[in-house]
Amino acid sequence: MDFVSFKKRLLKFSRNAWTPFAAIPIALGIGAIVLLIAGYDPVQAYAAMWQGAFKDRTAITEVLIKATPLIFIGAGLAIAFRCSIWNIGAEGQFYAGAVAATAVGIYLGDLPRFLLVPLVLIAGASSGALWGMLAAFLKNRFGANEVVTTIMLNYIAIFITGWLVTGPMIETAGLFAQTAKISENAWLWRFLPPTRLHTGFILALVLSVVLYIIIFKTSLGYTIRAVGINPDAARYAGINVKRKVLLAMAISGGAAGLGGAVEVAAISYRLYQLISPGYGFDGIAVSLLVNNNPLGVIFSGILFGALRSGAEVMQMNAKVPSVLVFLIQGLVVLSVVAFGVYSYVSKEKEE
């Protein structure tokens, strides 16, 4: 390798390393200005945010709990994005997984734990995969734009969930829009008592590693990335582009659906009308932040989990209105996406 080539690689690595993470301090800086204008002390607010995320062991484990669904979703989205499929439907796929997991956990609740827990997780992953494949089918068969179809499928999944928890699957008492609790045989194990940290977090880490190996270390991953770089060239090389699109969306949706199943089996133990506070949309930023690297999603997911936990405490302790808290979170997401687009455009110009 000559010096010019080495210099180009070094510059490329430097840009990829700092560009995404530069989005976070910039967004927080803009948020500080907004807080000042609104009459709040940004130092006090961000100090409360820091304490909410890292004050003690309990706070740290709550960060990991909030990061778990983001890691599932972000790792799956990284596969779809690597295939140049803009899956904006992880929210709906998360709901689909949660619905299927709840149904299995309730109606097959008499099964022993060693059978029921895997069935709950498989049901969630399968349901999310099928929901993702529906958008891929529409794209392959009719040329439907996946951005439009996945967004529409989000609403459909949320509406179906709302109908189920207020109708066919509502708890016996019928007082709230929720299902009955799933069987205790379907609950995931918790460790590090007395915290709520559960084995779903370990499963999320394992999934990220597996998807990293698949996308970067196998021939299957190579063909998926080839389709993402240039589908026409990939088709000319003998790759079945439509099949790879379908597979990428199945993996992406399956990961999100598995996240929904884990949320039910480890945290909520039942299905609510709004079981996701926007995990599917935050997952997009989680993936983009690390340039769609499933392994890097672990770190960005924890970062966003810390932001979520810290923001809640900032609202309570620093008395910052929820509107400003959501604004700061939105600034982080918007900044990450903007930097991701910048990185992508710079890469295209180099090539």
C-alpha positions in Angstrom: 0.0 0.0 0.0 1.4 3.3 -1.0 1.4 6.5 1.1 -1.5 8.1 -0.9 -3.7 5.1 -0.5 -2.8 4.8 3.2 -3.7 8.5 3.7 -7.1 8.1 2.0 -7.9 5.1 4.2 -6.8 7.0 7.4 -8.9 10.0 6.5 -11.9 7.8 5.7 -11.6 6.0 9.0 -11.2 9.3 10.9 -14.4 10.6 9.3 -16.4 7.5 10.0 -15.2 7.4 13.6 -15.9 11.0 14.6 -18.8 12.1 12.3 -21.6 10.1 13.9 -20.7 10.7 17.5 -20.2 14.4 16.8 -23.9 14.6 16.5 -24.5 14.0 20.2 -22.7 16.9 21.7 -23.9 19.3 19.0 -27.5 18.3 19.7 -27.0 18.7 23.4 -25.4 22.1 22.8 -28.4 23.2 20.8 -30.6 21.8 23.6 -28.7 23.9 26.1 -29.4 27.1 24.2 -33.1 26.1 24.0 -33.1 25.5 27.8 -31.5 28.9 28.4 -34.0 30.7 26.2 -36.9 28.9 28.1 -35.4 30.1 31.4 -33.9 26.8 32.7 -30.4 26.1 33.8 -28.8 23.7 31.3 -26.0 22.7 33.7 -28.6 21.7 36.4 -30.7 19.9 33.7 -27.8 17.9 32.2 -26.5 17.1 35.7 -29.9 15.6 36.5 -29.7 13.7 33.2 -26.3 12.3 34.1 -27.4 11.2 37.5 -30.5 9.6 36.1 -28.4 7.4 33.8 -25.3 6.7 35.9 -25.9 7.5 39.6 -25.8 3.9 40.9 -26.1 0.3 39.9 -29.9 0.5 39.7 -29.7 3.5 37.3 -27.2 1.8 35.1 -29.3 -1.4 34.9 -32.3 0.7 33.9 -30.2 2.2 31.1 -29.4 -1.3 29.9 -33.1 -2.3 30.1 -34.1 0.7 28.0 -31.2 -0.1 25.6 -32.3 -3.7 25.0 -35.2 -3.1 22.5 -33.1 -0.5 20.8 -30.2 -3.0 20.3 -32.6 -5.6 18.9 -34.2 -3.1 16.5 -31.0 -1.3 15.5 -29.1 -4.5 14.7 -32.0 -5.6 12.5 -32.3 -2.3 10.8 -28.5 -2.4 10.0 -29.1 -5.4 7.8 -32.0 -3.8 5.9 -30.1 -0.5 5.5 -27.0 -2.4 4.3 -29.2 -3.8 1.6 -30.4 -0.3 0.8 -33.9 -1.1 2.0 -35.2 1.8 4.1 -37.2 -0.1 6.7 -39.1 2.6 8.6 -41.5 -0.1 9.9 -39.6 -1.4 12.9 -42.2 0.1 15.2 -44.9 -2.0 13.6 -42.7 -5.1 13.5 -42.0 -4.6 17.2 -45.8 -4.4 17.8 -46.4 -7.5 15.7 -43.8 -9.4 17.8 -45.3 -8.2 21.0 -48.8 -9.3 20.0 -47.7 -12.8 18.9 -45.6 -13.3 22.1 -48.5 -12.2 24.3 -50.9 -14.6 22.6 -48.5 -17.6 23.0 -47.8 -16.6 26.6 -51.5 -16.4 27.5 -53.1 -19.2 25.5 -50.2 -21.8 25.9 -49.5 -20.8 29.4 -49.8 -24.4 30.8 -46.6 -25.5 28.9 -43.5 -25.9 31.0 -41.1 -23.0 31.1 -38.3 -24.7 29.1 -40.8 -25.0 26.2 -42.9 -21.8 26.6 -40.0 -19.3 26.8 -38.5 -20.4 23.4 -42.0 -20.5 21.9 -42.8 -17.0 23.0 -39.5 -15.7 21.5 -39.9 -17.6 18.3 -43.5 -16.4 17.9 -42.3 -12.8 18.3 -39.5 -13.1 15.9 -41.6 -14.9 13.3 -44.4 -12.4 13.5 -42.0 -9.5 13.1 -40.3 -11.2 10.2 -43.6 -11.8 8.4 -44.6 -8.2 9.0 -41.3 -7.0 7.5 -41.6 -9.5 4.5 -45.0 -8.0 3.6 -43.4 -4.7 2.8 -40.6 -6.5 0.8 -43.2 -8.5 -1.1 -45.0 -5.3 -2.1 -41.7 -3.8 -3.2 -40.8 -6.9 -5.3 -44.2 -7.5 -6.7 -45.6 -4.1 -7.4 -42.5 -1.8 -7.0 -44.1 -0.1 -4.0 -41.8 2.2 -2.1 -40.8 0.5 1.2 -40.7 3.9 3.0 -44.4 4.4 2.3 -45.5 0.8 2.9 -43.5 0.3 6.2 -44.9 3.5 7.6 -48.4 2.4 6.7 -47.8 -1.0 8.2 -46.7 0.8 11.4 -50.2 2.3 11.8 -51.9 -0.9 10.9 -49.9 -2.8 13.6 -50.7 -0.2 16.2 -54.4 -0.1 15.3 -54.6 -3.9 15.4 -52.9 -3.9 18.8 -55.4 -1.3 20.1 -58.3 -3.3 18.8 -57.0 -6.5 20.5 -56.4 -4.9 23.9 -59.8 -3.3 23.9 -61.7 -6.3 22.4 -60.8 -9.9 21.9 -57.7 -10.0 24.2 -58.8 -7.5 26.9 -58.2 -8.6 30.5 -61.1 -10.3 32.2 -61.9 -7.3 34.5 -62.1 -5.1 31.4 -61.1 -2.0 33.3 -58.0 -1.0 31.3 -56.9 -1.3 27.6 -54.6 -4.2 28.3 -54.5 -8.0 28.1 -54.2 -10.4 31.0 -50.7 -11.2 32.2 -48.9 -13.9 30.4 -48.1 -17.1 32.2 -45.2 -16.9 34.7 -43.7 -19.9 32.7 -43.2 -17.4 29.9 -41.2 -14.8 31.9 -37.6 -14.3 31.1 -35.1 -14.8 33.9 -33.7 -11.8 35.8 -30.3 -11.5 37.2 -28.3 -9.0 39.3 -31.1 -8.6 42.0 -32.8 -6.5 43.1 -32.6 -4.8 39.7 -34.8 -5.6 36.8 -32.0 -6.5 34.4 -33.0 -9.6 32.5 -31.6 -12.2 30.1 -33.1 -10.4 27.2 -30.2 -8.0 27.3 -27.8 -10.9 26.9 -29.9 -12.2 24.0 -29.7 -8.7 22.4 -25.9 -8.8 22.6 -25.7 -12.3 21.1 -28.0 -11.3 18.3 -25.8 -8.2 17.4 -22.7 -10.4 17.3 -24.4 -13.0 15.1 -25.8 -10.4 12.7 -22.3 -8.7 12.5 -20.8 -12.1 11.6 -23.5 -12.8 9.0 -23.3 -9.4 7.2 -19.5 -9.0 7.2 -18.0 -12.5 7.4 -20.2 -14.7 5.3 -21.1 -15.0 1.6 -24.7 -14.3 2.4 -23.8 -11.0 4.0 -21.6 -10.2 1.0 -24.5 -10.7 -1.4 -26.8 -8.6 0.7 -24.3 -5.8 0.8 -23.7 -6.2 -3.0 -27.4 -5.6 -3.6 -27.3 -2.6 -1.4 -24.3 -1.1 -3.2 -25.6 -1.7 -6.8 -28.6 -3.9 -7.4 -28.2 -3.9 -11.2 -24.6 -5.0 -10.9 -25.6 -7.6 -8.4 -28.3 -8.9 -10.7 -25.8 -9.1 -13.6 -23.5 -11.1 -11.3 -26.2 -13.7 -10.8 -27.6 -12.6 -7.4 -31.3 -12.9 -6.9 -32.0 -9.4 -5.9 -35.6 -9.8 -4.9 -34.8 -12.8 -2.7 -32.1 -10.8 -0.9 -34.5 -7.9 -0.3 -37.0 -10.3 1.1 -34.4 -12.0 3.3 -33.0 -8.6 4.5 -36.5 -7.5 5.5 -37.2 -10.8 7.2 -34.1 -10.5 9.3 -34.8 -6.9 10.1 -38.4 -7.5 11.0 -37.5 -10.6 12.9 -35.0 -8.8 15.1 -37.6 -6.0 15.9 -40.3 -8.7 16.6 -37.9 -10.5 18.9 -37.4 -7.1 20.7 -41.2 -6.9 21.2 -41.4 -10.4 22.5 -38.6 -9.7 25.0 -40.4 -6.5 26.2 -43.5 -8.5 27.0 -41.7 -11.5 28.5 -39.3 -9.5 30.6 -40.8 -6.1 31.5 -44.5 -5.6 30.9 -45.8 -9.2 31.1 -48.8 -8.1 29.2 -49.7 -6.2 26.0 -50.7 -2.6 26.2 -52.2 -0.3 23.5 -49.0 1.7 23.4 -46.3 -0.8 24.5 -43.6 1.0 22.6 -42.6 4.6 23.4 -41.2 5.0 19.9 -38.4 2.3 20.0 -38.8 1.6 16.3 -38.0 5.2 15.3 -35.2 5.6 17.8 -33.7 2.4 16.4 -33.2 4.1 13.0 -30.9 6.7 14.7 -29.2 3.9 16.7 -28.2 2.1 13.5 -27.2 5.2 11.6 -25.1 6.4 14.4 -22.7 3.5 13.9 -22.9 3.4 10.1 -25.2 0.4 10.1 -22.8 -1.9 12.0 -24.7 -4.5 14.1 -21.9 -4.8 16.6 -21.6 -1.0 17.0 -25.4 -0.9 17.7 -24.6 -2.3 21.2 -22.8 1.0 22.1 -25.2 3.3 20.4 -28.2 1.5 21.9 -26.8 1.9 25.4 -26.1 5.6 24.6 -29.8 6.1 23.6 -30.9 4.1 26.6 -28.9 6.5 28.8 -30.5 9.5 27.1 -34.0 8.0 27.7 -33.3 7.3 31.4 -31.6 10.6 32.0 -34.3 12.6 30.3 -36.9 11.1 32.6 -34.9 12.1 35.7 -34.2 15.5 34.2 -37.9 16.1 33.8 -38.6 15.1 37.5 -35.6 16.7 39.3 -34.8 19.7 37.2 -38.5 20.4 36.6 -37.9 20.7 32.9 -41.3 20.4 31.0 -41.8 17.2 29.1 -42.1 19.2 25.8 -38.5 20.4 26.2 -37.3 16.9 27.1 -38.9 15.5 24.0 -37.4 18.4 22.0 -33.9 17.6 23.2 -34.4 13.9 22.4 -35.7 14.9 19.0 -32.7 17.1 18.4 -30.4 14.2 19.1 -32.2 11.9 16.6 -32.4 14.7 14.0 -28.7 15.4 14.4 -27.7 11.8 14.1 -29.7 11.4 10.9 -28.3 14.6 9.4 -24.7 13.4 10.1 -25.6 10.0 8.7 -26.8 11.6 5.5 -23.6 13.8 5.4 -21.4 10.7 5.8 -23.3 8.9 3.1 -23.1 11.8 0.6 -19.4 12.2 1.3 -18.8 8.5 0.7 -20.7 8.7 -2.6 -18.6 11.6 -3.8 -15.4 9.7 -3.0 -16.6 6.7 -5.0 
